[in-house]
């Protein structure tokens, strides 16, 4: 069998080992230490916009803490982009709140400002003003920041910016991860950079960061014994994991450049195949192209191509199944325009890792071209 080509596998720089060794040598293996502080500082420097970062166990835990910081609780409603991974919506359920799913627009595949306002007006009319809005930069493409923020501001609803897929992306020169009232990052194994598992919450105030860290470390009060006046969580990142992150930060920009190069390679390779189209960057948008995605002319073509690649031991995957189609959320309120359903029917993610070799890219290209010759 031919070697496996993965969709998006971890890509180490080699620099990680020195930080990990330092953690072992100093016996800093707990969820605090110089690597945690250093990783947070590295991220704050990279993001630039006078933000504060708390390194956590996952992007999901960061989203959960965002909702807690915003006071979301049982019986509340939270608007969530329906075209996303389930981790964007699950923390809403953790809080006993109800997700309200809003569809995408075609320019960025992200939350539609028009549908967003329709949803807000309708929920208010029903006596349930949403407590927050979770907006996602899907596959590294920034959402319509100004339009979405304008709607949120009009109704005085805070935005939780899900930047799990968009570290290294910018909107009008400003880094994703800095636009929300609160924002989150993910360092899962398939992301632009990885800490094997991990995430971060990005805040605009030190008070919010300190509260997030307090809650993430079991909410232990300042006392000589173990005193707890709040429910806490075991969400803090360890010093060893943060060491991996510090090493990864040294090659973040090169990882973004390689993924963007992969995308350009695919665009050029498939320019004469009429059944394939791409999501292009609107003016002022810079996507890290976390995953290179294509749209086919039909669900049948998409699935036929996916299975054909699978036979060649090449991993590909349909675009995220919308949350309103998921069995667990089937009864949630939803405001749809058909865009996310169509994207799921026809969209396919191609191998996109920053460690893809030219030989592997050529294999993917050849396999896809061969499919369209024979189908």
C-alpha positions in Angstrom: 0.0 0.0 0.0 1.2 3.5 -0.8 2.3 5.7 2.2 -0.6 7.6 3.9 -1.0 11.2 3.1 -2.7 12.9 6.0 -5.1 15.8 5.9 -3.2 17.9 8.4 -0.6 16.2 10.6 1.6 17.8 13.3 4.8 19.5 12.1 7.6 19.8 14.6 10.5 22.3 14.2 13.0 20.6 16.5 13.1 23.7 18.7 10.5 22.2 21.0 13.0 19.8 22.6 15.1 22.5 24.3 12.1 23.9 26.0 10.8 20.5 27.1 14.3 19.5 28.3 14.4 22.7 30.4 11.1 21.8 32.0 12.3 18.4 32.9 15.7 19.6 34.1 14.0 22.2 36.4 11.2 19.8 37.4 8.6 22.3 36.2 6.0 19.8 35.0 2.9 21.2 36.6 0.3 23.5 35.0 2.4 26.5 35.7 6.0 27.5 35.1 8.3 29.6 32.9 7.2 27.9 29.6 3.5 28.7 30.4 4.4 32.3 31.0 6.7 32.4 28.0 4.2 30.9 25.7 1.5 33.4 26.8 4.0 36.2 26.3 5.0 34.9 22.8 1.3 34.8 21.8 0.6 38.3 23.1 3.6 39.7 21.2 2.5 37.9 18.0 -1.1 39.1 18.2 0.1 42.7 18.9 -3.3 44.3 19.8 -2.6 44.9 23.5 -4.3 41.6 24.5 -3.8 39.2 27.4 -3.5 35.4 26.8 -4.1 32.5 29.2 -2.8 29.2 28.0 -5.3 26.4 28.6 -5.9 22.6 28.0 -7.9 23.1 24.8 -9.7 25.5 22.6 -12.9 23.9 23.9 -12.0 24.8 27.5 -11.2 28.3 26.4 -14.7 28.7 24.8 -16.3 27.3 28.0 -14.5 29.8 30.1 -15.5 32.6 27.7 -19.2 31.8 28.3 -18.7 31.7 32.0 -16.9 35.1 32.0 -19.9 36.5 30.0 -22.3 35.1 32.6 -24.0 32.6 30.3 -26.0 30.2 32.4 -29.0 27.8 32.4 -31.9 29.0 30.3 -29.8 31.5 28.3 -29.5 31.5 24.5 -26.2 31.9 22.6 -26.0 32.4 18.9 -23.5 30.1 17.2 -22.3 29.8 13.6 -23.9 26.6 12.3 -21.0 25.9 9.9 -18.3 24.8 12.3 -16.9 22.0 14.4 -19.0 20.8 17.3 -16.5 22.2 19.8 -17.9 25.7 19.0 -21.3 24.7 20.2 -20.8 22.1 22.9 -19.7 24.6 25.6 -23.1 26.3 25.3 -24.7 23.0 26.4 -22.1 22.7 29.2 -23.7 25.9 30.7 -27.2 24.6 30.3 -27.9 27.2 27.6 -29.5 26.8 24.2 -27.5 27.3 21.0 -29.2 29.3 18.3 -27.7 28.4 14.9 -27.1 31.0 12.2 -26.2 30.2 8.6 -23.2 31.3 6.5 -22.7 33.7 3.6 -20.9 32.7 0.4 -18.0 35.2 0.5 -16.2 33.7 3.4 -18.4 30.7 4.4 -18.7 32.3 7.8 -21.7 33.6 9.9 -24.0 35.7 7.7 -24.5 39.3 9.1 -28.0 39.5 7.6 -29.1 36.2 9.1 -27.5 37.1 12.3 -29.6 40.2 12.6 -32.8 38.3 11.6 -32.0 35.8 14.4 -31.4 38.5 17.0 -34.6 40.3 16.2 -36.6 37.2 16.3 -35.1 35.9 19.6 -35.8 39.3 21.2 -39.3 39.3 19.9 -39.7 35.9 21.6 -38.4 37.3 24.9 -35.0 35.7 24.7 -32.2 38.2 23.9 -29.1 36.2 23.1 -26.4 36.4 25.8 -23.5 36.1 23.3 -22.5 35.4 19.7 -19.9 32.7 18.7 -18.4 33.6 15.4 -15.8 31.4 13.7 -13.0 32.1 11.2 -13.7 28.9 9.2 -10.7 27.1 7.7 -8.6 30.2 8.5 -10.8 32.6 6.5 -11.7 35.6 8.6 -15.4 36.3 9.0 -16.9 39.6 8.0 -15.6 41.3 11.0 -16.9 44.8 10.6 -20.4 43.7 9.5 -20.7 41.2 12.3 -19.3 43.5 14.9 -21.7 46.2 13.8 -24.7 44.0 14.3 -23.5 42.8 17.7 -22.8 46.3 18.8 -26.3 47.5 17.6 -27.9 45.0 20.0 -25.2 45.2 22.7 -24.4 41.4 22.5 -20.7 40.4 23.1 -18.8 38.4 20.5 -16.8 35.3 21.3 -14.3 35.0 18.5 -13.5 31.4 17.7 -10.1 31.6 16.1 -9.3 27.9 16.6 -8.5 27.6 12.9 -7.1 31.1 12.2 -3.9 31.8 14.0 -1.8 33.7 11.5 -4.8 35.0 9.6 -5.5 38.7 9.4 -8.4 41.1 8.5 -7.2 44.4 7.2 -3.8 43.8 8.7 -5.1 43.0 12.2 -4.6 39.5 13.6 -7.5 37.1 14.0 -7.9 36.3 17.7 -8.2 40.0 18.7 -11.6 41.0 17.3 -14.0 39.5 19.8 -14.9 40.8 23.3 -13.3 37.4 24.1 -11.4 35.2 21.7 -10.0 31.7 21.7 -7.1 29.8 20.0 -6.5 26.0 19.5 -3.3 24.1 19.4 -4.7 20.7 18.6 -2.5 18.3 16.7 -4.0 19.3 13.3 -3.7 23.1 13.7 -1.2 25.6 12.3 0.9 25.1 15.4 0.3 22.4 18.0 1.1 21.7 21.6 -0.3 18.1 21.0 -3.4 19.4 22.7 -4.0 22.8 24.1 -5.7 26.2 23.6 -5.8 29.7 24.9 -8.3 32.4 25.8 -7.5 35.9 24.6 -8.8 38.8 26.6 -8.7 42.6 26.3 -8.3 43.1 30.1 -6.0 41.6 32.6 -9.0 41.2 35.0 -10.6 38.8 32.5 -7.3 36.9 32.1 -6.8 36.6 35.8 -10.3 35.3 36.3 -9.9 32.8 33.5 -6.7 31.5 35.1 -8.4 31.3 38.6 -11.3 29.3 37.2 -8.9 27.1 35.1 -6.9 26.1 38.2 -9.8 24.7 40.2 -10.9 28.2 41.5 -8.8 27.9 44.6 -9.2 30.9 46.9 -6.3 32.6 48.5 -6.0 30.6 51.8 -3.4 28.3 53.4 -5.9 25.4 53.0 -8.0 24.5 50.0 -10.9 27.0 50.0 -13.4 27.2 47.1 -16.1 29.8 46.7 -16.6 29.1 43.0 -16.8 26.0 40.8 -13.5 25.5 39.2 -12.0 23.5 36.3 -8.8 21.6 35.5 -8.2 23.6 32.4 -4.7 25.1 32.7 -1.9 24.2 30.3 1.1 22.3 31.7 4.6 23.7 31.5 5.8 20.8 29.3 3.0 21.3 26.8 3.7 25.0 26.8 7.3 24.2 25.9 6.1 22.5 22.7 4.2 25.7 22.0 7.2 27.9 22.5 9.1 25.9 20.0 6.2 26.0 17.6 6.0 29.8 17.7 9.4 30.0 16.1 8.1 28.5 12.9 4.5 29.8 12.9 5.0 32.2 10.0 6.7 29.6 7.9 3.8 27.1 8.5 1.3 29.7 7.3 3.4 30.4 4.2 3.6 26.7 3.4 -0.1 26.1 3.8 -0.8 29.1 1.6 1.6 27.7 -0.9 -0.2 24.4 -0.9 -3.5 26.2 -1.6 -1.9 28.2 -4.5 -0.5 24.9 -5.9 -4.0 23.3 -5.9 -5.6 26.4 -7.5 -3.1 26.3 -10.3 -3.3 22.6 -10.8 -7.1 22.5 -11.1 -7.7 25.6 -13.0 -8.8 23.7 -16.1 -11.2 21.3 -14.2 -14.6 23.0 -14.4 -16.1 20.8 -11.7 -13.7 22.3 -9.0 -13.9 25.8 -7.5 -12.2 27.5 -4.5 -13.0 30.0 -1.8 -11.0 33.2 -2.7 -9.8 35.9 -0.3 -11.9 39.0 -0.5 -9.9 42.3 -0.5 -8.3 43.0 2.9 -8.5 39.3 4.0 -5.5 37.2 4.6 -6.2 33.5 5.3 -3.7 31.1 6.8 -5.3 28.5 4.6 -5.4 26.1 7.5 -7.1 23.6 5.2 -7.3 23.9 1.4 -11.0 23.3 0.5 -12.6 22.7 -2.8 -16.2 22.8 -4.0 -17.4 20.2 -6.5 -20.4 20.4 -8.8 -22.5 17.9 -6.8 -22.5 15.7 -3.8 -22.1 12.7 -6.0 -18.8 14.1 -7.4 -17.6 15.1 -4.0 -18.2 11.7 -2.5 -16.8 9.9 -5.6 -13.6 11.9 -5.4 -13.3 11.3 -1.6 -13.6 7.6 -2.0 -11.2 7.6 -5.0 -8.6 9.4 -2.8 -9.2 7.0 0.0 -8.3 4.1 -2.3 -5.0 5.9 -3.0 -4.4 6.2 0.8 -4.9 9.9 0.7 -7.0 11.5 3.5 -9.7 14.0 2.6 -12.8 15.0 4.4 -16.2 16.7 3.7 -16.5 20.2 5.0 -17.9 20.5 8.6 -21.4 19.1 8.9 -23.6 22.1 10.0 -24.6 22.0 13.7 -28.3 22.3 12.8 -27.9 18.9 11.0 -26.3 17.2 14.0 -28.7 14.8 15.9 -27.8 16.3 19.3 -28.8 19.8 18.2 -31.7 19.0 15.8 -34.3 20.8 18.0 -32.3 24.0 18.5 -33.5 27.2 16.9 -32.0 27.8 13.5 -31.9 30.6 11.0 -30.9 29.3 7.6 -30.4 30.4 4.0 -29.1 27.1 2.6 -25.4 28.1 2.2 -24.0 25.8 4.9 -26.1 22.8 3.7 -24.8 23.3 0.2 -21.2 23.7 1.4 -21.5 20.4 3.3 -23.0 18.6 0.2 -20.3 19.8 -2.2 -17.2 20.7 -0.2 -14.1 18.6 0.4 -10.9 19.3 2.4 -7.7 18.3 0.8 -4.3 17.4 2.4 -3.0 20.8 3.6 -0.2 20.2 6.2 2.9 22.4 6.3 5.0 19.2 6.2 3.6 18.0 2.9 6.3 17.2 0.4 6.4 18.0 -3.3 6.1 14.3 -4.0 3.0 14.0 -1.8 1.4 17.1 -3.4 2.1 15.6 -6.8 0.4 12.3 -5.7 -2.7 14.2 -4.6 -2.9 16.2 -7.8 -2.4 13.1 -10.0 -5.1 11.2 -8.1 -7.6 14.0 -8.5 -6.9 14.5 -12.2 -7.1 10.7 -12.8 -10.5 10.7 -11.1 -11.9 13.3 -13.5 -10.4 11.5 -16.5 -12.2 8.3 -15.6 -15.4 9.4 -14.0 
